[in-house]
Amino acid sequence: MAKAKFSNEFIHDVLARARRGANITQLCRDGGFSDTSFYNWRRSFESVETVTLPAPAVQLDALITRVEGDLRELKSRLRWQGSVPI
Protein backbone atom coordinates (compact mmCIF):
# COMPACT_ATOMS: atom_id res chain seq x y z
CA MET A 1 0.00 0.00 0.00
CA ALA A 2 1.37 3.41 -0.96
CA LYS A 3 2.25 5.96 1.71
CA ALA A 4 -0.27 8.77 1.94
CA LYS A 5 0.99 12.08 0.60
CA PHE A 6 -0.80 14.06 3.32
CA SER A 7 -0.83 13.18 7.02
CA ASN A 8 -4.02 12.95 9.05
CA GLU A 9 -2.84 15.95 11.08
CA PHE A 10 -2.50 18.01 7.90
CA ILE A 11 -5.96 16.94 6.71
CA HIS A 12 -7.56 17.76 10.08
CA ASP A 13 -5.85 21.16 10.05
CA VAL A 14 -7.16 21.90 6.56
CA LEU A 15 -10.68 20.85 7.53
CA ALA A 16 -10.54 22.97 10.69
CA ARG A 17 -9.44 26.02 8.68
CA ALA A 18 -12.32 25.42 6.26
CA ARG A 19 -14.79 25.22 9.16
CA ARG A 20 -13.48 28.57 10.40
CA GLY A 21 -14.39 30.10 7.05
CA ALA A 22 -11.23 29.89 4.94
CA ASN A 23 -11.68 29.96 1.18
CA ILE A 24 -11.65 26.34 -0.04
CA THR A 25 -10.12 27.13 -3.42
CA GLN A 26 -7.29 29.03 -1.74
CA LEU A 27 -6.74 26.22 0.80
CA CYS A 28 -6.43 23.70 -2.03
CA ARG A 29 -4.07 25.90 -4.02
CA ASP A 30 -1.85 26.70 -1.01
CA GLY A 31 -1.82 23.08 0.18
CA GLY A 32 -1.11 21.53 -3.19
CA PHE A 33 -4.17 19.27 -3.39
CA SER A 34 -7.29 19.22 -5.53
CA ASP A 35 -10.72 20.36 -4.46
CA THR A 36 -11.89 16.78 -5.09
CA SER A 37 -9.40 15.59 -2.46
CA PHE A 38 -10.69 18.23 -0.06
CA TYR A 39 -14.32 17.18 -0.46
CA ASN A 40 -13.38 13.49 -0.15
CA TRP A 41 -11.47 14.24 3.05
CA ARG A 42 -14.38 16.24 4.40
CA ARG A 43 -16.81 13.42 3.66
CA SER A 44 -14.49 10.84 5.24
CA PHE A 45 -13.17 12.70 8.26
CA GLU A 46 -16.08 14.93 9.23
CA SER A 47 -18.40 11.96 9.60
CA VAL A 48 -16.19 10.38 12.28
CA GLU A 49 -15.25 13.50 14.26
CA THR A 50 -16.83 13.89 17.65
CA VAL A 51 -19.70 16.24 18.13
CA THR A 52 -19.05 19.07 20.56
CA LEU A 53 -21.88 20.57 22.51
CA PRO A 54 -22.51 24.30 22.23
CA ALA A 55 -21.37 26.32 25.24
CA PRO A 56 -24.84 26.67 26.86
CA ALA A 57 -25.36 22.89 26.69
CA VAL A 58 -21.97 22.26 28.30
CA GLN A 59 -22.77 24.75 31.05
CA LEU A 60 -26.17 23.15 31.60
CA ASP A 61 -24.58 19.70 31.79
CA ALA A 62 -22.10 20.96 34.41
CA LEU A 63 -24.93 22.53 36.40
CA ILE A 64 -26.96 19.31 36.34
CA THR A 65 -23.94 17.32 37.51
CA ARG A 66 -23.33 19.77 40.36
CA VAL A 67 -26.99 19.74 41.46
CA GLU A 68 -27.10 15.94 41.38
CA GLY A 69 -24.00 15.86 43.62
CA ASP A 70 -25.59 18.35 46.03
CA LEU A 71 -28.75 16.24 46.14
CA ARG A 72 -26.77 13.09 46.95
CA GLU A 73 -24.94 14.94 49.73
CA LEU A 74 -28.19 16.27 51.24
CA LYS A 75 -29.78 12.81 51.16
CA SER A 76 -26.71 11.38 52.82
CA ARG A 77 -26.82 14.00 55.61
CA LEU A 78 -30.53 13.44 56.20
CA ARG A 79 -29.99 9.68 56.39
CA TRP A 80 -27.12 10.14 58.85
CA GLN A 81 -29.24 12.37 61.09
CA GLY A 82 -32.10 9.88 60.92
CA SER A 83 -34.61 12.62 60.36
CA VAL A 84 -36.12 11.54 57.05
CA PRO A 85 -36.27 8.02 55.61
CA ILE A 86 -35.10 8.22 52.00
C-alpha positions as CSV (number, residue, x, y, z in Angstrom):
1,M,0.0,0.0,0.0
2,A,1.4,3.4,-1.0
3,K,2.3,6.0,1.7
4,A,-0.3,8.8,1.9
5,K,1.0,12.1,0.6
6,F,-0.8,14.1,3.3
7,S,-0.8,13.2,7.0
8,N,-4.0,13.0,9.0
9,E,-2.8,16.0,11.1
10,F,-2.5,18.0,7.9
11,I,-6.0,16.9,6.7
12,H,-7.6,17.8,10.1
13,D,-5.8,21.2,10.1
14,V,-7.2,21.9,6.6
15,L,-10.7,20.8,7.5
16,A,-10.5,23.0,10.7
17,R,-9.4,26.0,8.7
18,A,-12.3,25.4,6.3
19,R,-14.8,25.2,9.2
20,R,-13.5,28.6,10.4
21,G,-14.4,30.1,7.0
22,A,-11.2,29.9,4.9
23,N,-11.7,30.0,1.2
24,I,-11.7,26.3,0.0
25,T,-10.1,27.1,-3.4
26,Q,-7.3,29.0,-1.7
27,L,-6.7,26.2,0.8
28,C,-6.4,23.7,-2.0
29,R,-4.1,25.9,-4.0
30,D,-1.8,26.7,-1.0
31,G,-1.8,23.1,0.2
32,G,-1.1,21.5,-3.2
33,F,-4.2,19.3,-3.4
34,S,-7.3,19.2,-5.5
35,D,-10.7,20.4,-4.5
36,T,-11.9,16.8,-5.1
37,S,-9.4,15.6,-2.5
38,F,-10.7,18.2,-0.1
39,Y,-14.3,17.2,-0.5
40,N,-13.4,13.5,-0.2
41,W,-11.5,14.2,3.1
42,R,-14.4,16.2,4.4
43,R,-16.8,13.4,3.7
44,S,-14.5,10.8,5.2
45,F,-13.2,12.7,8.3
46,E,-16.1,14.9,9.2
47,S,-18.4,12.0,9.6
48,V,-16.2,10.4,12.3
49,E,-15.3,13.5,14.3
50,T,-16.8,13.9,17.7
51,V,-19.7,16.2,18.1
52,T,-19.0,19.1,20.6
53,L,-21.9,20.6,22.5
54,P,-22.5,24.3,22.2
55,A,-21.4,26.3,25.2
56,P,-24.8,26.7,26.9
57,A,-25.4,22.9,26.7
58,V,-22.0,22.3,28.3
59,Q,-22.8,24.7,31.1
60,L,-26.2,23.1,31.6
61,D,-24.6,19.7,31.8
62,A,-22.1,21.0,34.4
63,L,-24.9,22.5,36.4
64,I,-27.0,19.3,36.3
65,T,-23.9,17.3,37.5
66,R,-23.3,19.8,40.4
67,V,-27.0,19.7,41.5
68,E,-27.1,15.9,41.4
69,G,-24.0,15.9,43.6
70,D,-25.6,18.4,46.0
71,L,-28.8,16.2,46.1
72,R,-26.8,13.1,47.0
73,E,-24.9,14.9,49.7
74,L,-28.2,16.3,51.2
75,K,-29.8,12.8,51.2
76,S,-26.7,11.4,52.8
77,R,-26.8,14.0,55.6
78,L,-30.5,13.4,56.2
79,R,-30.0,9.7,56.4
80,W,-27.1,10.1,58.8
81,Q,-29.2,12.4,61.1
82,G,-32.1,9.9,60.9
83,S,-34.6,12.6,60.4
84,V,-36.1,11.5,57.0
85,P,-36.3,8.0,55.6
86,I,-35.1,8.2,52.0
